[in-house]
Amino acid sequence: MDDHITDALSRPAVLRLDERTTCLRFETMKVASALTAVRHLLDRGAIARGDTLVDSSSGIYAHALALACHRYGLKCHIVASTTVDATLRVQLEVLGATVEPMPATPSLKLDQNRRVARVREILRDNPRHHWMRQYHDEVHYLGYRPIADLVRRELGASPLALVGGVGTGASTGALARYLRETDPDTELIGVQPFDSITFGSEHVRDPDIIIAGIGSSIPFANVDHTLYDTLHWVGFDAALAGSVALLRDHAVFAGLSAGAAYLTARWEQRVQPDRHVLFLAPDTGHRYVEAAYSRHRQATPVDELRPHQIDGTDDMSLPWSRMRWNRAPAPPAAVDVPDGAGRLVTR
């Protein structure tokens, strides 16, 4: 029996969609990383009960951090993206979090930059607050070890290809790192939106982008680019097609990044027939109903889609591009500049 809802939310459903495809389906994936990160910081004495934890979020991490703070008797301050909807905001407030929404902006890039700048202002005025640094601190990798262990128990020694949104790098990067302890040949396939600097797609605009949580307009220090074998850049229309297909074919109601990962997983099945493909569905589809699922009748059948196979990032194009990354280092624009905030490395 679990002692707190975070225990249950930290465990994904392991769904075998067919003989060669498995979905790790979470309600709120970042609970696993936030919970373990907070517990680790408490154990080290870096924070104490009653302290205030602060961070910026576009949604999933805000919920995860508020739940972890609720469990461990901590205060929580969230600088919220314009993508945080009323349903989530009410949950955060009832959990005891202070939610500071950013003003509406037509640019998710501007929204992300302003959120981080606001966090710095809060820390300047409240030096005892602790910045969780979900974009920069590898402490967020730690919570994925139990999930990697679960994967190996469920799938055995099958050669794996792991597919998922890159985001801050903690979920896919951590799972690949831990899975490679027993199988160094585990393939890691990252999913990115267009207009993200993390893997060099900032020059390609997607006018309908609302999957910014898996990409970034600023450098993320805890993305280890050298872990990734292949990258897929998936636009809104292709992600919508994948999301609708995942729900229609397998009854899995998940967010747009899960749809993009499902689309990617189907393709990787074709090009890597000797591997079992495991993909991540990090959240439910509820907050995408109006902006995405309401267009389900317009969604392209996934069998009609295929990625542009490219050899360099200059060649990518909508709605979907694929490139072998071959565990190369970060592109120059994605390299984080140290800011003296005391990055905690936990490799």
N, C-alpha and C positions, 0 to 999 in steps of 0.2 A: 504494500500500500504506500502511495506517495504522501509525503508530508506537506507538499505545496504544489500548486498548479504548474510551477516552473519545471518540476521533475517530469511531469507528463508531456509538457510542451517541448522539452529537450529531446524527446525520442521521436524520430520520424516513423511514419508508416512505410513499410518496405513492400512495394507493390510490383509483382512480376506481371508486366504487360504482355509479354510473349516469351518465348524460349531464350531470346537474346537481349531482352530489354527489361530493365528494372527502374522504377521511379522511387526516389526517396522523397516522400511527400510530407512536408511540415505544415503546421498551422502558422507558426512564426519561427522561422529557422534561427534567427539570431539570439533567441533565448539561450541556446546552447553555449554560444560564445560569451554573451554578456554575463550569464550566471557564473560560469567558471572564472571569467576575468575578475569579477567583483569578489568572489570567494578567495581567489589567489591574492588580490590586493589586501584584503582583510587579514589573511594569514601572514602576509609579509609585514603588516603594520603600516603599509602605505596609506591606508584609510582606516577610519574607525566608525563604529555605529554612531549615527547622528550627523555624520558629515554629508555634504551636498556633492553629488556627482553631476557633472554637466557635460552635454555634448550636443552636436547638431545631428539632425536626422531627417530623412525624407519619409519615414514611416515605420518600417519593420524594426529598426534598431531602437527607436524611441519606445515602442511597446516593450521590447525585450529589456531595456535598461530600467524602465519603470517597474516591471515585474521583479527584477533582481533587487532593486532598492526596496520594494515592498517586502520581499522575503527577509532581507538582512537589516531592516531598520535604518535605512539611509534615505536622505532626501534626494530628489531628482529634479533637474532643471533642463528642459529640452528647448533648444532653438529650432523651431519647426519649419520645414519646407512648406512652400505653398501647396505641395501635393498631399499634405496631411489633411484628411477629410474630417468632417464633423464627428463621424462615428468613432474614429480613433482618438480624436481630441477629447471627447467626453470620457472615454475609457481612461486615458492618461490622467485627466483631472480627478476622477473618482479614485484612482490608485494613489493619489497624493502628489503627483508630479506637477511642477509649474511649467506651463506650456507658453512659450513666447513665439507667436507666429511671425514670420517675416512678411512684409508687405507684398502684395501680388506683383508679379513681374512676368513679362512675356518670355523671358529668357531663363531657362533652368541653369545655365552657366552663371548668370548674374546671381541667381538665387543661392547657389552653392557657395560662391565666393562671399556673399554678404553674410551667410550663416556662420562661416568660419570666422570672419572678421568680428561678428557679434560675440562669439564665444570668447575671443581674445579680450574684448572689452569687459566682459563679465569677470574673467579671471583677473584682469587688472584691478577691478573694483572690489573683488572678493578673493584675495589670494589664498584663502583656506579652502576654497572649492577645489575639487579634483576633476580635471579634464580627462575623460575616458579615452579620447583620441582614437576613436574607432577607425579613422582613416590612416593612422600612423603607427599604432602600437601592436606589436606581434603577440601581446598577451591574449588577444582575441583568437589566436590560433588554438589555444589550449583546449577549448571546449569541444573540439571536433575529434579528439582521439577516441572517446567512447563510440562515436558514430562510425569511425573507420573500423573499430573492432566489431561493431554490429554488422557492417557490410561483409567483413571476412567470414563471420559466423554464418551469415545467410547465404553467401555466394561461393564460399569455399575458395579453392585455389584457381578459379577461372581467370584467365587473362582478362584484364579490365580496361575499358576506356571510360573515364569519368568526364561527364559533360555538365557544365553549369555556368551561371553568370559570374563574371570575375568580381565585380563590385570592389570591395576593399581588399580582396585576395584572401580573406580569412577562411571562407568556406571551402572553395575549390582548392586553394593552395594548401591549406592545412590537411584536408582529406588526402590529397595526392601525396603530400610529404609523409603522412603516417602509413598510407597504403604501400608506399614504396619501401618501407622498412622491411616488409616481407616479400614484396615483388617490385624490384626496381624498374621493371619494364611497364608498370602501369602508365597508360597514356592519359594525359590531361588535356582536355579540349575546352578552351574558354569561350564564353559567349559575351559579346560586347554590343552595345548600341552604336550607331554612327554618331558622330559629333562628340567623341570621347578621346581625351588625350592619352589614356592609359596604354593603349596599343596603337596609337597613331591614326585614329579616324576622325580627328577634329576638323579636317577639311571637307568632310562630306556631311551636309545638312539633311536631317530627316524632319520635315515640317510637323509630323504628328508625334514626335518622340514623347512618350510618357513612361519609359522604362529607364529613367536616369539612374535608378539605384544600382544598376549593374555596370555603369560607366562613370566617367568623371570629367569635369572641366578643370580640376586641380590635381597636382601630383598626390598619389596615395603611397606613403612610404612602406606600407605593409603588403603591397603587391610584389611578390617575387616572380618577376617575368621569366626567370630561368627555369621555372617549374613547368611552363606551358609548352606543349608540343604542337598544337594547332589552335588557330583562332577562327571563330565565325563572327562576322558583324551582321546583325539581324535588325532590319528596320521594323517600324511599327506594323506595316501591312503583313509582313511575313510572320512576325510574332503573333499577331492576331489570328492568322491562319493556323499556326501551331496550337494556340490556346483553344480555339474552337474544336480542332480535331482531337485534342487530348480529352476534352469534355465529351464530345460526341462519341468517340470510339471507346473510351475507357472510363467515362463518368468521373474523371478527375477534374474538379473545379479549382483552378489555380491561377496565379497571376501571369502577367505577360512575359516575365523572364522565364517562367516554366514553359510557356508556349514556345518561346525561342529555343529553349534547351531541348524540348521534345522534337521540334523540327530538325535541330542539329543532330540529335541522337539518331533519328531515322536515317539521315544521310550517312552518318558515320558507320551505321550498320552495313551500308553498301560497300564502303571503302575499306572497312576493317572486319571482314566476315569471320575472322578467327577470335574475335573478342566479344565479351559480354559488355553491353553498353549500359552504364548506370548514369541517370541524370537527376538533377536536383529540381524540386518544385518547392521554393522557399516560403511561399505564402499562399493564402487562398485567393480566390478571384473576386471577392466581394467589392473591394474598392475600385475595381476596373469595370464594373457593370455598365455604368453610364458612358464612360469614355471609350470602352472597347467592346465588351460583349454585346451591347445593344446593336452593334453593327454586324452581328454574326451572319446575317443573310448575305452580306457583301464579301465575306471572307473567301479568299481564293482556296480551292481544294489543294491540300498539301502535295498531292501527287503531281500537280502542275508546276510546282516550284523546285528550283535547283539553284545552288549557289554559283556565283561567278568564281571560278578558280583563279587566284591571282598569285603572282610571284613577289609583289611588293605593295606596300600600303598606298602608293600613289595611284594604283590601278583599281582600287576598290570602288564599288558603286552599289546603289540601292537596287533591289530591296534586300540583297543577301550576298555576302562575299565570304570566301574561305581561303585561308592561307596557312601553309605550314610555318610555324614559328620556330620550331627546332630548339626550344629552350634557350633562345637568344636573350641578351640583356635588354633592358628597358630602352625605348627610344628617348632621345635627349629631353623632349618636353615633359616626359613622365617622371623624371628624376626629381625626388623631393629634395628641397634645400633645408638642411638642418636649421631649426629655429631656437635651439637652446632650451626646449621645453622638457628635456629629460626623457628621451625615448627609452622605453624599457624593452630590451631585446630578450626573448625567451626561447630561442631556438634550442 
